[in-house]
C-alpha cells in the first residue's frame, strides 16, 4: 500500500505554446531528471539553444493547461506534476525551456526514462493523463501499475458514449486541478477514484490484464 501522499500526476504536453520574445536561453544542466541530459542534447539544435526559455508550467497553453491553471495552484502543489515532452523527455513545471515543435519518438526516450520515472513514481499513487503516444515512452512496471490509474473522459448522450477530444482535454485539466486543490492523499486507486468522484461522475475499472493500470472514466452526461 502506498504512503499517504498526493498522487503523482503524469501530463501530456500541448501543441500550443507561448513563444517568449525575451529571456535567458535554456540551461540543460538545470532541468529536472538530469540523467536525460545526453538524450536532450541529441535533439537540441542551435536555434533552440539560443531561444528564450520560460517555465514549462507557463509554456504550455492548450485546453488542458488552461483548465488546470498552474499559476493559481497552492504553493507546492505543482511539484506533484510531471510533464511528458517529445523534446525533453520529462519535465517539472518549473523547468525553463524554449518553445519547440517535435513529434514524440518513444524509442529515443524509452530506456532513458525508465530509471528517473520509476524513481519519481516510487510509493505513489499515479494518475496518468498521457495519450498513447506519450505513454509508449514510459510504461509502469507491473508493481507500479497496481498503483496507476489511467484517466479517460467520455461524453454520454441518450446512453451512447463517445470521446470528444476538446472536451476530454478540458475535463482532464479540471480533474487534475480538483485533486491538487482537494489535497487528496490516496493510498490506493480506489481512494483516488473516490476523491475524483467528489466532483465528477466517474467509474473505476480494474486492470484489463495483469500488469496494466486501472482505468478511471469520467462521464460527462449531456441532457437529451
Buried (B, 14 or more C-beta within 10 A) or exposed (E): EBEEBBBBBBBBBBEEBEEBEEEEBBEBEEBBBEEBBEBBEEBBEEEBEEBBBBBBBBBBBBBBBBBBEBEEBEEEBBBBBBBBBBBBBBBBBBBBBBBBEEEBEBEBBEEBBBEBBBEBBEEBBBBBBBBEBBBBBBBBEEEBBBBBBBBBBBBEEEEEEEEBEEBBBBBBBBBBBBBBEEEBBBBBBEBBBBBBBEBBEBEBBEBEEEEBBBBBBBBBEEEE
